[in-house]
Amino acid sequence: MDLLTTHEMLEAIETVGRPKTFLKDTFFAGEKTFVTEEVLFDVKKGRRLMAPVVAPRVGGITVERDAFRTEKLLAPRVAPQRVMTLDDLMKRGFGEQVNSRKTPAQRQLELTAQDLTELNDSISRREEWMAAQALFEGQVTLRGRVSDTNDRYVEQQVDYGFTNKVVLSGTSMWAGADSDIVGNIRSWRQRVIKSSGVAPDTLILGEDAVTAFLNDKNLQSLLDKRRINMMEIEPRLVNDAITFLGRLPGLGVDVYAYDEWYLDDDGTEKPYVPANAAVLAKSGSGAFAYGAITQMDEDTKNFVTTEGRAVPKRWNDVDNDIKMLRLTSRPVPMPTDVDGWLVAQVVG
């Protein structure tokens, strides 16, 4: 397959696997593409109005529609790129046999496929970071870099108006003397249902929260009461990053640990889920919006607008024997209801 054409690179992107994006896949699984660089998404706070009782001989009572606001946003542009030089093609690649007889042309195709996969992976990690920011911060603050360094940037913020935040303190923190993990989760679930009408079904814990959850004495006592099916703790690995910890049958909530990190823009490794935090939400309740990508086509020298999640671009610097490959995306997380999840700081 000729991976150097834009059309076939687009097809290749759809077939390659992506890195672990548990938060995005669980809470923002849907995808909606736009034909413009701007995306539109509705933000609402759910209400449960009853129909009014009407007196005799009165036709009806006018009721308001549920309030929501439509956000119009110039989708942020994510655009990692790679350079390919003669040096890359003349030397043995990673994992290639020492006495390999591959030609530079063969290495060019293999390196293009490898670069395309790695650029796509880096976009997936940025999407997962955006999903984490939306969940735990209620907003996504983006710093658009204007150079290869981090000291110059243009800041852009997407604020969802999220307010469902809880901070436990003192002995009420998990594993504290007065901790009540099941009571906390039940209370948080009721709060989300009351504010949004949606029953959350997934609880994801950070590293320290997992330790407190598994070691809590009050929780252990519930497990000993076999006749009361309050908790089912059956830890098992879903994959290298995700551990299913158990289920609260009475609440319909599955509990997970998510151990995955990313390299932040400041060069430090950070977890997607803060170590001391928990998020309780409804799975499948959100989506990602993608703005269209407009760029100049290398072959026709015309500007082309493409609708999709990620769009490749290749171009050549013939004088310097350099090939460039860029993968561009314009992603924005879209929660269905900003009251549809809750974030708690459960340990100090």
Rosetta blueprint (number, residue, H / E / L):
1 M L
2 D L
3 L L
4 L L
5 T L
6 T H
7 H H
8 E H
9 M H
10 L H
11 E H
12 A H
13 I H
14 E H
15 T H
16 V L
17 G L
18 R L
19 P L
20 K L
21 T L
22 F H
23 L H
24 K H
25 D H
26 T H
27 F H
28 F L
29 A L
30 G E
31 E E
32 K E
33 T E
34 F L
35 V L
36 T L
37 E L
38 E E
39 V E
40 L E
41 F E
42 D E
43 V E
44 K E
45 K L
46 G L
47 R L
48 R L
49 L L
50 M L
51 A L
52 P L
53 V L
54 V L
55 A L
56 P L
57 R L
58 V L
59 G L
60 G L
61 I L
62 T L
63 V L
64 E L
65 R L
66 D L
67 A L
68 F E
69 R E
70 T E
71 E E
72 K E
73 L E
74 L E
75 A L
76 P L
77 R L
78 V E
79 A L
80 P L
81 Q E
82 R E
83 V E
84 M E
85 T E
86 L H
87 D H
88 D H
89 L H
90 M H
91 K L
92 R L
93 G L
94 F L
95 G L
96 E L
97 Q L
98 V L
99 N L
100 S L
101 R L
102 K L
103 T L
104 P H
105 A H
106 Q H
107 R H
108 Q H
109 L H
110 E H
111 L H
112 T H
113 A H
114 Q H
115 D H
116 L H
117 T H
118 E H
119 L H
120 N H
121 D H
122 S H
123 I H
124 S H
125 R H
126 R H
127 E H
128 E H
129 W H
130 M H
131 A H
132 A H
133 Q H
134 A H
135 L H
136 F H
137 E H
138 G L
139 Q E
140 V E
141 T E
142 L E
143 R E
144 G E
145 R E
146 V L
147 S L
148 D L
149 T L
150 N L
151 D L
152 R L
153 Y E
154 V E
155 E E
156 Q E
157 Q E
158 V E
159 D E
160 Y L
161 G L
162 F L
163 T L
164 N L
165 K E
166 V E
167 V E
168 L L
169 S L
170 G H
171 T H
172 S H
173 M L
174 W L
175 A L
176 G L
177 A L
178 D L
179 S L
180 D L
181 I H
182 V H
183 G H
184 N H
185 I H
186 R H
187 S H
188 W H
189 R H
190 Q H
191 R H
192 V H
193 I H
194 K H
195 S H
196 S H
197 G L
198 V L
199 A L
200 P L
201 D L
202 T E
203 L E
204 I E
205 L E
206 G L
207 E H
208 D H
209 A H
210 V H
211 T H
212 A H
213 F H
214 L H
215 N H
216 D L
217 K H
218 N H
219 L H
220 Q H
221 S H
222 L H
223 L H
224 D H
225 K L
226 R L
227 R L
228 I L
229 N L
230 M L
231 M L
232 E E
233 I E
234 E E
235 P E
236 R E
237 L E
238 V L
239 N L
240 D L
241 A L
242 I E
243 T E
244 F E
245 L E
246 G E
247 R E
248 L E
249 P L
250 G L
251 L L
252 G L
253 V E
254 D E
255 V E
256 Y E
257 A E
258 Y E
259 D L
260 E L
261 W E
262 Y E
263 L E
264 D L
265 D L
266 D L
267 G L
268 T L
269 E E
270 K E
271 P E
272 Y L
273 V L
274 P L
275 A L
276 N L
277 A E
278 A E
279 V E
280 L E
281 A E
282 K L
283 S L
284 G L
285 S L
286 G E
287 A E
288 F E
289 A E
290 Y E
291 G L
292 A L
293 I E
294 T E
295 Q E
296 M E
297 D L
298 E L
299 D L
300 T L
301 K L
302 N L
303 F E
304 V E
305 T E
306 T E
307 E L
308 G L
309 R L
310 A L
311 V E
312 P E
313 K E
314 R E
315 W E
316 N E
317 D E
318 V H
319 D H
320 N H
321 D L
322 I E
323 K E
324 M E
325 L E
326 R E
327 L E
328 T E
329 S E
330 R L
331 P E
332 V E
333 P E
334 M E
335 P E
336 T L
337 D E
338 V L
339 D L
340 G L
341 W E
342 L E
343 V E
344 A E
345 Q E
346 V L
347 V L
348 G L
